[in-house]
Amino acid sequence: MPCWNEEGKAGEGVKAVPGDLVDTTCVVDNGSKDNTAVEAREQGAIVIRHPYNLGAGGGIRTGLEYGRLNGFDLLAVLAGDNQDDPNDLFGAVDKLLDDELDYVQGSRWLKEGKRENMTVSRTILTWVYSLLFRILFRTRITDATNGFRVFKKEVLGNPKLNLWQDWLLQYELEPYLLIQTCRSGFKVGEVPVTKRYHDDMNDNTKMVPFKSWWSILRPLFLLSLRIKS
């Protein structure tokens, strides 16, 4: 769980992680100035602290590297602001094992997926993005911007995957990971999940309009045009 100033949310998110399924919960405190790290640690998480914010991609990358170095068979990424339901991990792991997949992406758009308090603008943007993803990479993904994912450790061993590029420090890393996994022949699927948006719309994102949107969009074009790899 990557977190940046998520006091009041990080602890609740960690507390909800099912202990009978998940061995270790790792929270990457991405330069927070509040009690995010304290909350997470009190609920039993391993906390890795960045001295300053390394961007959304930098936070996720640190967590994935922790999982790789410690030899976990499966890794999962959930939102650090308690927008995901950790109990959806049961369905994701079942899907991965039963269908012999390598990577499972969460989808709020599949049947039984849920969207709580989601705005019209976000609905349109996420739908359009997923349409572009399907067109450019010819992979049936209904929710390409969803941050919920579970995958086998072998995905990180993909020789075509280089998460340590400087251009992946912001919101580019997540679509980059999904795109390169799909393009490299790994078996990718989706599972319905719940995405909960908080009543206070200002708490739902730390994205900066236009700048952050481009950060998410540009991997689609840079990778499809082979400008980046």
CORRA-V497178 format. One record per backbone hydrogen bond with DSSP energy under -0.5 kcal/mol. CO is the residue of the C=O (numbers start at 1). NH is the residue of the N-H. E is the energy in kcal/mol with one decimal. If there is no record, write none. Layout:
[[CO,NH,E] [CO,NH,E]]
This chain:
[[1,28,-2.1] [2,80,-0.7] [3,30,-3.5] [6,9,-2.4] [6,10,-2.9] [9,13,-2.4] [10,14,-2.4] [11,15,-2.4] [12,16,-1.4] [14,17,-1.4] [17,19,-0.5] [18,21,-1.5] [18,22,-2.5] [21,23,-0.5] [24,26,-0.6] [25,27,-0.5] [25,46,-3.0] [26,28,-0.5] [27,29,-0.8] [27,48,-2.6] [28,3,-3.0] [28,30,-1.0] [29,31,-1.9] [29,50,-3.2] [35,39,-2.6] [36,40,-2.4] [37,41,-2.4] [38,42,-2.4] [39,43,-1.2] [40,45,-2.3] [41,44,-1.7] [45,47,-0.5] [46,27,-3.1] [46,48,-0.5] [47,49,-0.5] [48,29,-2.5] [48,50,-0.5] [50,31,-0.7] [54,58,-0.6] [55,59,-2.1] [56,60,-2.0] [57,61,-2.6] [58,62,-1.7] [59,63,-1.5] [60,64,-2.4] [61,65,-2.4] [62,66,-2.0] [63,67,-2.0] [64,68,-2.5] [65,69,-2.7] [66,70,-1.5] [67,72,-1.8] [68,71,-1.3] [73,153,-2.2] [75,151,-2.6] [77,149,-1.6] [78,2,-0.6] [79,82,-0.8] [83,196,-3.2] [84,86,-0.7] [85,88,-2.6] [86,89,-1.9] [87,90,-1.2] [87,91,-0.6] [88,92,-1.9] [89,93,-2.7] [90,94,-2.3] [91,95,-2.4] [92,96,-2.3] [93,97,-2.5] [94,98,-3.1] [95,99,-2.0] [96,101,-2.6] [97,100,-0.7] [102,152,-2.6] [103,189,-2.3] [104,150,-2.2] [105,191,-1.8] [107,193,-1.9] [110,113,-2.5] [114,195,-2.0] [115,117,-0.6] [116,197,-2.5] [119,123,-2.0] [120,124,-2.4] [121,125,-2.4] [122,126,-2.5] [123,127,-1.7] [124,128,-2.6] [125,129,-2.3] [126,130,-1.9] [127,131,-1.8] [128,132,-2.4] [129,133,-2.3] [130,134,-2.2] [131,135,-2.1] [132,136,-2.8] [133,137,-2.4] [134,138,-1.3] [139,141,-1.6] [143,146,-1.4] [148,106,-2.7] [149,77,-2.4] [150,104,-3.2] [151,75,-2.7] [152,155,-1.7] [153,156,-1.2] [153,157,-0.5] [154,157,-0.9] [155,158,-1.3] [158,161,-2.1] [160,162,-0.6] [162,165,-0.9] [165,168,-1.8] [166,169,-1.3] [168,173,-0.6] [169,57,-1.2] [169,58,-1.8] [170,57,-1.0] [170,173,-0.6] [171,175,-0.7] [172,176,-2.2] [173,177,-2.6] [174,178,-2.0] [175,179,-3.0] [176,180,-2.7] [177,181,-1.7] [178,182,-2.4] [179,183,-2.6] [180,184,-1.0] [181,186,-1.3] [182,185,-1.0] [186,188,-0.7] [187,102,-3.0] [187,103,-1.8] [189,105,-2.9] [191,107,-2.3] [193,114,-2.1] [194,85,-0.7] [195,116,-2.5] [195,197,-0.5] [199,201,-0.9] [200,203,-2.2] [201,204,-1.5] [207,209,-0.5] [208,212,-3.0] [208,213,-0.6] [209,211,-2.6] [210,214,-2.4] [211,215,-1.5] [212,216,-1.7] [213,217,-2.2] [214,218,-2.9] [217,220,-1.4] [217,221,-0.9] [218,222,-3.1] [219,223,-2.1] [220,224,-1.4] [221,225,-2.0] [222,227,-2.2] [222,228,-1.9] [223,226,-1.0]]
